[in-house]
C-alpha cells in the first residue's frame, strides 16, 4: 500500500469523541434556545414565549466527520444549510 492509499481511508471518530460531541451539541442547542426565549421585545407581564429553534450549526471544535457519523447513527438529523437538529426519541 502506498502512503496515498492509507490517507484516503476515512477514519471513524472514537466513541469518546462522539459522546463529547453529542454533549456539546445538546448544550449549544439548550443555550441557543434559552437565549432566544430571553430576548427583548416581549412584555414584562407576559409569560414569555417558547423558542422555535429546532436546528443549529454544530459546535466547530469537532470535525465534520463527527457530525456526519452522529447523523448516520440516527442521533442527530441533517437539515438544510449545514444545520443539524436533535432526533426526538418517542
PDB file of N, CA, C and O in Angstrom:
ATOM      1  N   UNK A   1       0.827  -1.182   0.000  1.00  0.00           N
ATOM      2  CA  UNK A   1       0.000   0.000   0.000  1.00  0.00           C
ATOM      3  C   UNK A   1       0.868   1.240   0.000  1.00  0.00           C
ATOM      4  O   UNK A   1       1.871   1.314   0.710  1.00  0.00           O
ATOM      5  N   UNK A   2       0.480   2.193  -0.787  1.00  0.00           N
ATOM      6  CA  UNK A   2       1.231   3.442  -0.811  1.00  0.00           C
ATOM      7  C   UNK A   2       0.701   4.375   0.270  1.00  0.00           C
ATOM      8  O   UNK A   2      -0.351   4.134   0.863  1.00  0.00           O
ATOM      9  N   UNK A   3       1.437   5.419   0.506  1.00  0.00           N
ATOM     10  CA  UNK A   3       1.022   6.389   1.513  1.00  0.00           C
ATOM     11  C   UNK A   3      -0.284   7.074   1.119  1.00  0.00           C
ATOM     12  O   UNK A   3      -1.105   7.403   1.975  1.00  0.00           O
ATOM     13  N   UNK A   4      -0.469   7.283  -0.175  1.00  0.00           N
ATOM     14  CA  UNK A   4      -1.689   7.914  -0.660  1.00  0.00           C
ATOM     15  C   UNK A   4      -2.917   7.073  -0.362  1.00  0.00           C
ATOM     16  O   UNK A   4      -3.963   7.621  -0.013  1.00  0.00           O
ATOM     17  N   UNK A   5      -2.820   5.763  -0.491  1.00  0.00           N
ATOM     18  CA  UNK A   5      -3.956   4.883  -0.252  1.00  0.00           C
ATOM     19  C   UNK A   5      -4.371   4.879   1.215  1.00  0.00           C
ATOM     20  O   UNK A   5      -5.565   4.817   1.506  1.00  0.00           O
ATOM     21  N   UNK A   6      -3.434   4.943   2.136  1.00  0.00           N
ATOM     22  CA  UNK A   6      -3.780   4.935   3.553  1.00  0.00           C
ATOM     23  C   UNK A   6      -4.414   6.260   3.974  1.00  0.00           C
ATOM     24  O   UNK A   6      -5.256   6.274   4.872  1.00  0.00           O
ATOM     25  N   UNK A   7      -4.032   7.366   3.350  1.00  0.00           N
ATOM     26  CA  UNK A   7      -4.607   8.667   3.687  1.00  0.00           C
ATOM     27  C   UNK A   7      -6.038   8.809   3.192  1.00  0.00           C
ATOM     28  O   UNK A   7      -6.809   9.576   3.770  1.00  0.00           O
ATOM     29  N   UNK A   8      -6.411   8.097   2.148  1.00  0.00           N
ATOM     30  CA  UNK A   8      -7.755   8.242   1.590  1.00  0.00           C
ATOM     31  C   UNK A   8      -8.795   7.454   2.381  1.00  0.00           C
ATOM     32  O   UNK A   8      -9.992   7.652   2.172  1.00  0.00           O
ATOM     33  N   UNK A   9      -8.375   6.567   3.279  1.00  0.00           N
ATOM     34  CA  UNK A   9      -9.307   5.797   4.087  1.00  0.00           C
ATOM     35  C   UNK A   9      -9.846   6.692   5.196  1.00  0.00           C
ATOM     36  O   UNK A   9      -9.081   7.168   6.035  1.00  0.00           O
ATOM     37  N   UNK A  10     -11.175   6.928   5.210  1.00  0.00           N
ATOM     38  CA  UNK A  10     -11.723   7.794   6.251  1.00  0.00           C
ATOM     39  C   UNK A  10     -11.690   7.088   7.608  1.00  0.00           C
ATOM     40  O   UNK A  10     -12.094   5.932   7.733  1.00  0.00           O
ATOM     41  N   UNK A  11     -11.211   7.793   8.597  1.00  0.00           N
ATOM     42  CA  UNK A  11     -11.135   7.229   9.933  1.00  0.00           C
ATOM     43  C   UNK A  11     -12.368   7.630  10.722  1.00  0.00           C
ATOM     44  O   UNK A  11     -12.711   8.810  10.792  1.00  0.00           O
ATOM     45  N   UNK A  12     -13.028   6.655  11.311  1.00  0.00           N
ATOM     46  CA  UNK A  12     -14.226   6.932  12.091  1.00  0.00           C
ATOM     47  C   UNK A  12     -13.840   7.550  13.436  1.00  0.00           C
ATOM     48  O   UNK A  12     -12.825   7.184  14.027  1.00  0.00           O
ATOM     49  N   UNK A  13     -14.655   8.483  13.907  1.00  0.00           N
ATOM     50  CA  UNK A  13     -14.380   9.094  15.215  1.00  0.00           C
ATOM     51  C   UNK A  13     -14.539   8.050  16.332  1.00  0.00           C
ATOM     52  O   UNK A  13     -15.299   7.092  16.191  1.00  0.00           O
ATOM     53  N   UNK A  14     -13.827   8.242  17.419  1.00  0.00           N
ATOM     54  CA  UNK A  14     -13.911   7.319  18.549  1.00  0.00           C
ATOM     55  C   UNK A  14     -15.245   7.496  19.274  1.00  0.00           C
ATOM     56  O   UNK A  14     -15.923   8.511  19.116  1.00  0.00           O
ATOM     57  N   UNK A  15     -15.608   6.492  20.071  1.00  0.00           N
ATOM     58  CA  UNK A  15     -16.850   6.568  20.847  1.00  0.00           C
ATOM     59  C   UNK A  15     -16.810   7.741  21.818  1.00  0.00           C
ATOM     60  O   UNK A  15     -17.815   8.418  22.032  1.00  0.00           O
ATOM     61  N   UNK A  16     -15.650   7.969  22.396  1.00  0.00           N
ATOM     62  CA  UNK A  16     -15.496   9.078  23.346  1.00  0.00           C
ATOM     63  C   UNK A  16     -15.685  10.424  22.646  1.00  0.00           C
ATOM     64  O   UNK A  16     -16.330  11.323  23.185  1.00  0.00           O
ATOM     65  N   UNK A  17     -15.129  10.557  21.461  1.00  0.00           N
ATOM     66  CA  UNK A  17     -15.280  11.801  20.700  1.00  0.00           C
ATOM     67  C   UNK A  17     -16.748  12.016  20.318  1.00  0.00           C
ATOM     68  O   UNK A  17     -17.242  13.142  20.378  1.00  0.00           O
ATOM     69  N   UNK A  18     -17.440  10.958  19.931  1.00  0.00           N
ATOM     70  CA  UNK A  18     -18.860  11.062  19.593  1.00  0.00           C
ATOM     71  C   UNK A  18     -19.684  11.449  20.824  1.00  0.00           C
ATOM     72  O   UNK A  18     -20.609  12.256  20.729  1.00  0.00           O
ATOM     73  N   UNK A  19     -19.343  10.869  21.975  1.00  0.00           N
ATOM     74  CA  UNK A  19     -20.061  11.188  23.212  1.00  0.00           C
ATOM     75  C   UNK A  19     -19.870  12.660  23.585  1.00  0.00           C
ATOM     76  O   UNK A  19     -20.827  13.350  23.937  1.00  0.00           O
ATOM     77  N   UNK A  20     -18.636  13.125  23.505  1.00  0.00           N
ATOM     78  CA  UNK A  20     -18.361  14.524  23.833  1.00  0.00           C
ATOM     79  C   UNK A  20     -19.019  15.480  22.845  1.00  0.00           C
ATOM     80  O   UNK A  20     -19.481  16.554  23.229  1.00  0.00           O
ATOM     81  N   UNK A  21     -19.061  15.092  21.579  1.00  0.00           N
ATOM     82  CA  UNK A  21     -19.700  15.929  20.561  1.00  0.00           C
ATOM     83  C   UNK A  21     -21.201  16.033  20.815  1.00  0.00           C
ATOM     84  O   UNK A  21     -21.776  17.114  20.681  1.00  0.00           O
ATOM     85  N   UNK A  22     -21.845  14.917  21.184  1.00  0.00           N
ATOM     86  CA  UNK A  22     -23.282  14.953  21.478  1.00  0.00           C
ATOM     87  C   UNK A  22     -23.560  15.838  22.684  1.00  0.00           C
ATOM     88  O   UNK A  22     -24.530  16.595  22.697  1.00  0.00           O
ATOM     89  N   UNK A  23     -22.712  15.742  23.689  1.00  0.00           N
ATOM     90  CA  UNK A  23     -22.866  16.575  24.887  1.00  0.00           C
ATOM     91  C   UNK A  23     -22.744  18.051  24.520  1.00  0.00           C
ATOM     92  O   UNK A  23     -23.537  18.875  24.978  1.00  0.00           O
ATOM     93  N   UNK A  24     -21.755  18.385  23.697  1.00  0.00           N
ATOM     94  CA  UNK A  24     -21.560  19.771  23.263  1.00  0.00           C
ATOM     95  C   UNK A  24     -22.734  20.238  22.405  1.00  0.00           C
ATOM     96  O   UNK A  24     -23.163  21.387  22.513  1.00  0.00           O
ATOM     97  N   UNK A  25     -23.257  19.351  21.552  1.00  0.00           N
ATOM     98  CA  UNK A  25     -24.385  19.707  20.691  1.00  0.00           C
ATOM     99  C   UNK A  25     -25.621  20.015  21.529  1.00  0.00           C
ATOM    100  O   UNK A  25     -26.291  21.023  21.302  1.00  0.00           O
ATOM    101  N   UNK A  26     -25.925  19.148  22.499  1.00  0.00           N
ATOM    102  CA  UNK A  26     -27.096  19.376  23.363  1.00  0.00           C
ATOM    103  C   UNK A  26     -26.961  20.682  24.141  1.00  0.00           C
ATOM    104  O   UNK A  26     -27.929  21.430  24.282  1.00  0.00           O
ATOM    105  N   UNK A  27     -25.755  20.952  24.647  1.00  0.00           N
ATOM    106  CA  UNK A  27     -25.529  22.179  25.416  1.00  0.00           C
ATOM    107  C   UNK A  27     -25.693  23.413  24.528  1.00  0.00           C
ATOM    108  O   UNK A  27     -26.322  24.390  24.936  1.00  0.00           O
ATOM    109  N   UNK A  28     -25.131  23.373  23.315  1.00  0.00           N
ATOM    110  CA  UNK A  28     -25.256  24.503  22.393  1.00  0.00           C
ATOM    111  C   UNK A  28     -26.720  24.745  22.034  1.00  0.00           C
ATOM    112  O   UNK A  28     -27.165  25.892  21.985  1.00  0.00           O
ATOM    113  N   UNK A  29     -27.474  23.669  21.783  1.00  0.00           N
ATOM    114  CA  UNK A  29     -28.890  23.800  21.444  1.00  0.00           C
ATOM    115  C   UNK A  29     -29.668  24.396  22.613  1.00  0.00           C
ATOM    116  O   UNK A  29     -30.495  25.288  22.424  1.00  0.00           O
ATOM    117  N   UNK A  30     -29.401  23.904  23.816  1.00  0.00           N
ATOM    118  CA  UNK A  30     -30.084  24.406  25.013  1.00  0.00           C
ATOM    119  C   UNK A  30     -29.806  25.893  25.222  1.00  0.00           C
ATOM    120  O   UNK A  30     -30.726  26.673  25.471  1.00  0.00           O
ATOM    121  N   UNK A  31     -28.531  26.281  25.118  1.00  0.00           N
ATOM    122  CA  UNK A  31     -28.173  27.687  25.318  1.00  0.00           C
ATOM    123  C   UNK A  31     -28.740  28.584  24.221  1.00  0.00           C
ATOM    124  O   UNK A  31     -29.136  29.718  24.491  1.00  0.00           O
ATOM    125  N   UNK A  32     -28.781  28.089  22.998  1.00  0.00           N
ATOM    126  CA  UNK A  32     -29.346  28.865  21.893  1.00  0.00           C
ATOM    127  C   UNK A  32     -30.835  29.093  22.120  1.00  0.00           C
ATOM    128  O   UNK A  32     -31.344  30.191  21.894  1.00  0.00           O
ATOM    129  N   UNK A  33     -31.531  28.051  22.567  1.00  0.00           N
ATOM    130  CA  UNK A  33     -32.960  28.185  22.855  1.00  0.00           C
ATOM    131  C   UNK A  33     -33.207  29.136  24.019  1.00  0.00           C
ATOM    132  O   UNK A  33     -34.111  29.969  23.956  1.00  0.00           O
ATOM    133  N   UNK A  34     -32.410  29.019  25.087  1.00  0.00           N
ATOM    134  CA  UNK A  34     -32.567  29.920  26.231  1.00  0.00           C
ATOM    135  C   UNK A  34     -32.318  31.362  25.829  1.00  0.00           C
ATOM    136  O   UNK A  34     -33.027  32.264  26.274  1.00  0.00           O
ATOM    137  N   UNK A  35     -31.323  31.583  24.997  1.00  0.00           N
ATOM    138  CA  UNK A  35     -31.024  32.932  24.520  1.00  0.00           C
ATOM    139  C   UNK A  35     -32.194  33.489  23.715  1.00  0.00           C
ATOM    140  O   UNK A  35     -32.543  34.662  23.852  1.00  0.00           O
ATOM    141  N   UNK A  36     -32.793  32.660  22.887  1.00  0.00           N
ATOM    142  CA  UNK A  36     -33.938  33.086  22.091  1.00  0.00           C
ATOM    143  C   UNK A  36     -35.136  33.413  22.980  1.00  0.00           C
ATOM    144  O   UNK A  36     -35.837  34.396  22.741  1.00  0.00           O
ATOM    145  N   UNK A  37     -35.367  32.604  23.991  1.00  0.00           N
ATOM    146  CA  UNK A  37     -36.512  32.817  24.877  1.00  0.00           C
ATOM    147  C   UNK A  37     -36.353  34.055  25.746  1.00  0.00           C
ATOM    148  O   UNK A  37     -37.353  34.648  26.151  1.00  0.00           O
ATOM    149  N   UNK A  38     -35.131  34.458  26.042  1.00  0.00           N
ATOM    150  CA  UNK A  38     -34.914  35.595  26.929  1.00  0.00           C
ATOM    151  C   UNK A  38     -34.779  36.903  26.168  1.00  0.00           C
ATOM    152  O   UNK A  38     -34.435  37.926  26.760  1.00  0.00           O
ATOM    153  N   UNK A  39     -35.040  36.891  24.878  1.00  0.00           N
ATOM    154  CA  UNK A  39     -34.877  38.092  24.071  1.00  0.00           C
ATOM    155  C   UNK A  39     -35.806  39.221  24.474  1.00  0.00           C
ATOM    156  O   UNK A  39     -36.890  38.997  25.015  1.00  0.00           O
ATOM    157  N   UNK A  40     -35.361  40.436  24.201  1.00  0.00           N
ATOM    158  CA  UNK A  40     -36.190  41.605  24.487  1.00  0.00           C
ATOM    159  C   UNK A  40     -37.312  41.709  23.462  1.00  0.00           C
ATOM    160  O   UNK A  40     -37.278  41.056  22.420  1.00  0.00           O
ATOM    161  N   UNK A  41     -38.279  42.515  23.762  1.00  0.00           N
ATOM    162  CA  UNK A  41     -39.374  42.711  22.829  1.00  0.00           C
ATOM    163  C   UNK A  41     -40.639  42.002  23.270  1.00  0.00           C
ATOM    164  O   UNK A  41     -41.650  42.024  22.568  1.00  0.00           O
ATOM    165  N   UNK A  42     -40.582  41.390  24.406  1.00  0.00           N
ATOM    166  CA  UNK A  42     -41.759  40.738  24.947  1.00  0.00           C
ATOM    167  C   UNK A  42     -42.124  41.473  26.216  1.00  0.00           C
ATOM    168  O   UNK A  42     -41.251  41.865  26.991  1.00  0.00           O
ATOM    169  N   UNK A  43     -43.412  41.661  26.426  1.00  0.00           N
ATOM    170  CA  UNK A  43     -43.870  42.444  27.563  1.00  0.00           C
ATOM    171  C   UNK A  43     -43.455  41.850  28.895  1.00  0.00           C
ATOM    172  O   UNK A  43     -43.364  40.630  29.038  1.00  0.00           O
ATOM    173  N   UNK A  44     -43.199  42.730  29.888  1.00  0.00           N
ATOM    174  CA  UNK A  44     -42.783  42.234  31.201  1.00  0.00           C
ATOM    175  C   UNK A  44     -43.873  41.439  31.909  1.00  0.00           C
ATOM    176  O   UNK A  44     -43.583  40.645  32.804  1.00  0.00           O
ATOM    177  N   UNK A  45     -45.110  41.646  31.515  1.00  0.00           N
ATOM    178  CA  UNK A  45     -46.216  40.938  32.158  1.00  0.00           C
ATOM    179  C   UNK A  45     -46.610  39.675  31.380  1.00  0.00           C
ATOM    180  O   UNK A  45     -47.509  38.943  31.793  1.00  0.00           O
ATOM    181  N   UNK A  46     -45.956  39.436  30.290  1.00  0.00           N
ATOM    182  CA  UNK A  46     -46.299  38.251  29.508  1.00  0.00           C
ATOM    183  C   UNK A  46     -45.612  37.022  30.101  1.00  0.00           C
ATOM    184  O   UNK A  46     -44.688  37.134  30.907  1.00  0.00           O
ATOM    185  N   UNK A  47     -46.069  35.887  29.698  1.00  0.00           N
ATOM    186  CA  UNK A  47     -45.472  34.647  30.213  1.00  0.00           C
ATOM    187  C   UNK A  47     -44.274  34.227  29.374  1.00  0.00           C
ATOM    188  O   UNK A  47     -43.752  33.124  29.537  1.00  0.00           O
ATOM    189  N   UNK A  48     -43.840  35.102  28.481  1.00  0.00           N
ATOM    190  CA  UNK A  48     -42.705  34.777  27.625  1.00  0.00           C
ATOM    191  C   UNK A  48     -43.148  33.966  26.425  1.00  0.00           C
ATOM    192  O   UNK A  48     -44.335  33.925  26.099  1.00  0.00           O
ATOM    193  N   UNK A  49     -42.231  33.343  25.789  1.00  0.00           N
ATOM    194  CA  UNK A  49     -42.566  32.514  24.636  1.00  0.00           C
ATOM    195  C   UNK A  49     -41.616  31.334  24.567  1.00  0.00           C
ATOM    196  O   UNK A  49     -40.496  31.396  25.075  1.00  0.00           O
ATOM    197  N   UNK A  50     -42.058  30.282  23.950  1.00  0.00           N
ATOM    198  CA  UNK A  50     -41.213  29.111  23.748  1.00  0.00           C
ATOM    199  C   UNK A  50     -40.362  29.348  22.511  1.00  0.00           C
ATOM    200  O   UNK A  50     -40.824  29.924  21.526  1.00  0.00           O
ATOM    201  N   UNK A  51     -39.145  28.911  22.570  1.00  0.00           N
ATOM    202  CA  UNK A  51     -38.248  29.055  21.433  1.00  0.00           C
ATOM    203  C   UNK A  51     -38.701  28.155  20.294  1.00  0.00           C
ATOM    204  O   UNK A  51     -39.129  27.022  20.513  1.00  0.00           O
ATOM    205  N   UNK A  52     -38.602  28.666  19.098  1.00  0.00           N
ATOM    206  CA  UNK A  52     -38.951  27.871  17.916  1.00  0.00           C
ATOM    207  C   UNK A  52     -37.693  27.354  17.220  1.00  0.00           C
ATOM    208  O   UNK A  52     -37.765  26.850  16.099  1.00  0.00           O
ATOM    209  N   UNK A  53     -36.552  27.476  17.873  1.00  0.00           N
ATOM    210  CA  UNK A  53     -35.303  26.997  17.291  1.00  0.00           C
ATOM    211  C   UNK A  53     -35.290  25.477  17.351  1.00  0.00           C
ATOM    212  O   UNK A  53     -35.398  24.882  18.423  1.00  0.00           O
ATOM    213  N   UNK A  54     -35.157  24.860  16.186  1.00  0.00           N
ATOM    214  CA  UNK A  54     -35.160  23.405  16.108  1.00  0.00           C
ATOM    215  C   UNK A  54     -33.817  22.862  15.648  1.00  0.00           C
ATOM    216  O   UNK A  54     -33.471  21.724  15.963  1.00  0.00           O
ATOM    217  N   UNK A  55     -33.055  23.662  14.905  1.00  0.00           N
ATOM    218  CA  UNK A  55     -31.775  23.195  14.358  1.00  0.00           C
ATOM    219  C   UNK A  55     -30.711  24.268  14.557  1.00  0.00           C
ATOM    220  O   UNK A  55     -30.999  25.465  14.571  1.00  0.00           O
ATOM    221  N   UNK A  56     -29.471  23.803  14.710  1.00  0.00           N
ATOM    222  CA  UNK A  56     -28.356  24.718  14.922  1.00  0.00           C
ATOM    223  C   UNK A  56     -27.151  24.274  14.095  1.00  0.00           C
ATOM    224  O   UNK A  56     -27.095  23.147  13.603  1.00  0.00           O
ATOM    225  N   UNK A  57     -26.200  25.176  13.958  1.00  0.00           N
ATOM    226  CA  UNK A  57     -24.908  24.811  13.394  1.00  0.00           C
ATOM    227  C   UNK A  57     -24.143  24.111  14.510  1.00  0.00           C
ATOM    228  O   UNK A  57     -24.038  24.652  15.611  1.00  0.00           O
ATOM    229  N   UNK A  58     -23.608  22.926  14.253  1.00  0.00           N
ATOM    230  CA  UNK A  58     -22.927  22.205  15.329  1.00  0.00           C
ATOM    231  C   UNK A  58     -21.657  22.923  15.781  1.00  0.00           C
ATOM    232  O   UNK A  58     -21.055  23.671  15.011  1.00  0.00           O
ATOM    233  N   UNK A  59     -21.252  22.694  17.034  1.00  0.00           N
ATOM    234  CA  UNK A  59     -20.025  23.315  17.532  1.00  0.00           C
ATOM    235  C   UNK A  59     -18.836  22.991  16.635  1.00  0.00           C
ATOM    236  O   UNK A  59     -18.667  21.851  16.203  1.00  0.00           O
ATOM    237  N   UNK A  60     -18.018  23.997  16.361  1.00  0.00           N
ATOM    238  CA  UNK A  60     -16.918  23.813  15.409  1.00  0.00           C
ATOM    239  C   UNK A  60     -15.644  23.226  16.014  1.00  0.00           C
ATOM    240  O   UNK A  60     -14.636  23.096  15.320  1.00  0.00           O
ATOM    241  N   UNK A  61     -15.678  22.870  17.302  1.00  0.00           N
ATOM    242  CA  UNK A  61     -14.476  22.256  17.872  1.00  0.00           C
ATOM    243  C   UNK A  61     -14.359  20.775  17.515  1.00  0.00           C
ATOM    244  O   UNK A  61     -13.362  20.129  17.838  1.00  0.00           O
ATOM    245  N   UNK A  62     -15.383  20.242  16.845  1.00  0.00           N
ATOM    246  CA  UNK A  62     -15.344  18.867  16.364  1.00  0.00           C
ATOM    247  C   UNK A  62     -15.390  18.882  14.838  1.00  0.00           C
ATOM    248  O   UNK A  62     -16.054  19.734  14.247  1.00  0.00           O
ATOM    249  N   UNK A  63     -14.686  17.940  14.193  1.00  0.00           N
ATOM    250  CA  UNK A  63     -14.675  17.912  12.724  1.00  0.00           C
ATOM    251  C   UNK A  63     -16.024  17.498  12.134  1.00  0.00           C
ATOM    252  O   UNK A  63     -16.857  16.899  12.815  1.00  0.00           O
ATOM    253  N   UNK A  64     -16.220  17.823  10.876  1.00  0.00           N
ATOM    254  CA  UNK A  64     -17.476  17.496  10.182  1.00  0.00           C
ATOM    255  C   UNK A  64     -17.739  15.999  10.167  1.00  0.00           C
ATOM    256  O   UNK A  64     -18.893  15.571  10.160  1.00  0.00           O
ATOM    257  N   UNK A  65     -16.675  15.197  10.161  1.00  0.00           N
ATOM    258  CA  UNK A  65     -16.838  13.741  10.145  1.00  0.00           C
ATOM    259  C   UNK A  65     -17.590  13.253  11.383  1.00  0.00           C
ATOM    260  O   UNK A  65     -18.325  12.269  11.310  1.00  0.00           O
ATOM    261  N   UNK A  66     -17.415  13.926  12.508  1.00  0.00           N
ATOM    262  CA  UNK A  66     -18.111  13.550  13.743  1.00  0.00           C
ATOM    263  C   UNK A  66     -19.606  13.772  13.583  1.00  0.00           C
ATOM    264  O   UNK A  66     -20.409  12.926  13.978  1.00  0.00           O
ATOM    265  N   UNK A  67     -19.984  14.909  13.003  1.00  0.00           N
ATOM    266  CA  UNK A  67     -21.403  15.229  12.845  1.00  0.00           C
ATOM    267  C   UNK A  67     -22.055  14.315  11.807  1.00  0.00           C
ATOM    268  O   UNK A  67     -23.211  13.920  11.954  1.00  0.00           O
ATOM    269  N   UNK A  68     -21.302  13.987  10.758  1.00  0.00           N
ATOM    270  CA  UNK A  68     -21.821  13.036   9.763  1.00  0.00           C
ATOM    271  C   UNK A  68     -22.056  11.664  10.389  1.00  0.00           C
ATOM    272  O   UNK A  68     -23.067  11.016  10.119  1.00  0.00           O
ATOM    273  N   UNK A  69     -21.123  11.230  11.222  1.00  0.00           N
ATOM    274  CA  UNK A  69     -21.255   9.918  11.861  1.00  0.00           C
ATOM    275  C   UNK A  69     -22.429   9.897  12.838  1.00  0.00           C
ATOM    276  O   UNK A  69     -23.155   8.904  12.894  1.00  0.00           O
ATOM    277  N   UNK A  70     -22.630  10.959  13.604  1.00  0.00           N
ATOM    278  CA  UNK A  70     -23.774  11.030  14.516  1.00  0.00           C
ATOM    279  C   UNK A  70     -25.087  11.028  13.742  1.00  0.00           C
ATOM    280  O   UNK A  70     -26.072  10.440  14.189  1.00  0.00           O
ATOM    281  N   UNK A  71     -25.105  11.678  12.589  1.00  0.00           N
ATOM    282  CA  UNK A  71     -26.303  11.664  11.738  1.00  0.00           C
ATOM    283  C   UNK A  71     -26.533  10.259  11.171  1.00  0.00           C
ATOM    284  O   UNK A  71     -27.670   9.792  11.102  1.00  0.00           O
ATOM    285  N   UNK A  72     -25.457   9.596  10.770  1.00  0.00           N
ATOM    286  CA  UNK A  72     -25.581   8.233  10.250  1.00  0.00           C
ATOM    287  C   UNK A  72     -26.086   7.278  11.325  1.00  0.00           C
ATOM    288  O   UNK A  72     -26.799   6.323  11.014  1.00  0.00           O
ATOM    289  N   UNK A  73     -25.727   7.520  12.583  1.00  0.00           N
ATOM    290  CA  UNK A  73     -26.191   6.692  13.694  1.00  0.00           C
ATOM    291  C   UNK A  73     -27.619   7.020  14.106  1.00  0.00           C
ATOM    292  O   UNK A  73     -28.214   6.293  14.901  1.00  0.00           O
ATOM    293  N   UNK A  74     -28.177   8.109  13.574  1.00  0.00           N
ATOM    294  CA  UNK A  74     -29.543   8.490  13.889  1.00  0.00           C
ATOM    295  C   UNK A  74     -29.700   9.280  15.173  1.00  0.00           C
ATOM    296  O   UNK A  74     -30.814   9.409  15.681  1.00  0.00           O
ATOM    297  N   UNK A  75     -28.613   9.812  15.710  1.00  0.00           N
ATOM    298  CA  UNK A  75     -28.686  10.588  16.949  1.00  0.00           C
ATOM    299  C   UNK A  75     -29.030  12.046  16.696  1.00  0.00           C
ATOM    300  O   UNK A  75     -29.684  12.690  17.516  1.00  0.00           O
ATOM    301  N   UNK A  76     -28.586  12.565  15.551  1.00  0.00           N
ATOM    302  CA  UNK A  76     -28.969  13.903  15.116  1.00  0.00           C
ATOM    303  C   UNK A  76     -29.412  13.790  13.664  1.00  0.00           C
ATOM    304  O   UNK A  76     -29.143  12.796  12.990  1.00  0.00           O
ATOM    305  N   UNK A  77     -30.091  14.823  13.199  1.00  0.00           N
ATOM    306  CA  UNK A  77     -30.635  14.801  11.844  1.00  0.00           C
ATOM    307  C   UNK A  77     -30.072  15.969  11.053  1.00  0.00           C
ATOM    308  O   UNK A  77     -30.032  17.096  11.545  1.00  0.00           O
ATOM    309  N   UNK A  78     -29.637  15.701   9.832  1.00  0.00           N
ATOM    310  CA  UNK A  78     -29.144  16.768   8.959  1.00  0.00           C
ATOM    311  C   UNK A  78     -30.318  17.576   8.426  1.00  0.00           C
ATOM    312  O   UNK A  78     -31.309  17.024   7.947  1.00  0.00           O
ATOM    313  N   UNK A  79     -30.185  18.879   8.518  1.00  0.00           N
ATOM    314  CA  UNK A  79     -31.179  19.793   7.965  1.00  0.00           C
ATOM    315  C   UNK A  79     -30.490  20.567   6.845  1.00  0.00           C
ATOM    316  O   UNK A  79     -29.299  20.374   6.598  1.00  0.00           O
ATOM    317  N   UNK A  80     -31.210  21.414   6.187  1.00  0.00           N
ATOM    318  CA  UNK A  80     -30.622  22.188   5.086  1.00  0.00           C
ATOM    319  C   UNK A  80     -29.695  23.274   5.625  1.00  0.00           C
ATOM    320  O   UNK A  80     -29.836  23.722   6.763  1.00  0.00           O
ATOM    321  N   UNK A  81     -28.756  23.682   4.796  1.00  0.00           N
ATOM    322  CA  UNK A  81     -27.865  24.783   5.132  1.00  0.00           C
ATOM    323  C   UNK A  81     -26.798  24.450   6.158  1.00  0.00           C
ATOM    324  O   UNK A  81     -26.270  25.356   6.802  1.00  0.00           O
ATOM    325  N   UNK A  82     -26.464  23.181   6.329  1.00  0.00           N
ATOM    326  CA  UNK A  82     -25.431  22.806   7.290  1.00  0.00           C
ATOM    327  C   UNK A  82     -25.900  22.778   8.727  1.00  0.00           C
ATOM    328  O   UNK A  82     -25.085  22.733   9.649  1.00  0.00           O
ATOM    329  N   UNK A  83     -27.199  22.804   8.925  1.00  0.00           N
ATOM    330  CA  UNK A  83     -27.755  22.755  10.288  1.00  0.00           C
ATOM    331  C   UNK A  83     -28.070  21.316  10.661  1.00  0.00           C
ATOM    332  O   UNK A  83     -28.299  20.469   9.798  1.00  0.00           O
ATOM    333  N   UNK A  84     -28.078  21.061  11.947  1.00  0.00           N
ATOM    334  CA  UNK A  84     -28.437  19.751  12.480  1.00  0.00           C
ATOM    335  C   UNK A  84     -29.466  19.939  13.583  1.00  0.00           C
ATOM    336  O   UNK A  84     -29.452  20.945  14.292  1.00  0.00           O
ATOM    337  N   UNK A  85     -30.357  18.968  13.725  1.00  0.00           N
ATOM    338  CA  UNK A  85     -31.338  19.002  14.794  1.00  0.00           C
ATOM    339  C   UNK A  85     -31.242  17.724  15.604  1.00  0.00           C
ATOM    340  O   UNK A  85     -30.746  16.702  15.129  1.00  0.00           O
ATOM    341  N   UNK A  86     -31.722  17.800  16.826  1.00  0.00           N
ATOM    342  CA  UNK A  86     -31.719  16.651  17.713  1.00  0.00           C
ATOM    343  C   UNK A  86     -32.878  15.748  17.333  1.00  0.00           C
ATOM    344  O   UNK A  86     -33.988  16.229  17.105  1.00  0.00           O
ATOM    345  N   UNK A  87     -32.638  14.455  17.262  1.00  0.00           N
ATOM    346  CA  UNK A  87     -33.694  13.500  16.948  1.00  0.00           C
ATOM    347  C   UNK A  87     -34.492  13.273  18.225  1.00  0.00           C
ATOM    348  O   UNK A  87     -33.938  12.899  19.258  1.00  0.00           O
ATOM    349  N   UNK A  88     -35.784  13.501  18.142  1.00  0.00           N
ATOM    350  CA  UNK A  88     -36.655  13.316  19.297  1.00  0.00           C
ATOM    351  C   UNK A  88     -36.943  11.837  19.477  1.00  0.00           C
ATOM    352  O   UNK A  88     -37.400  11.171  18.548  1.00  0.00           O
ATOM    353  N   UNK A  89     -36.679  11.327  20.659  1.00  0.00           N
ATOM    354  CA  UNK A  89     -36.981   9.906  20.916  1.00  0.00           C
ATOM    355  C   UNK A  89     -38.453   9.769  21.298  1.00  0.00           C
ATOM    356  O   UNK A  89     -38.996  10.563  22.066  1.00  0.00           O
ATOM    357  N   UNK A  90     -39.076   8.737  20.735  1.00  0.00           N
ATOM    358  CA  UNK A  90     -40.505   8.536  21.001  1.00  0.00           C
ATOM    359  C   UNK A  90     -40.749   7.347  21.862  1.00  0.00           C
ATOM    360  O   UNK A  90     -41.898   7.039  22.178  1.00  0.00           O
TER     361      UNK A  90
END
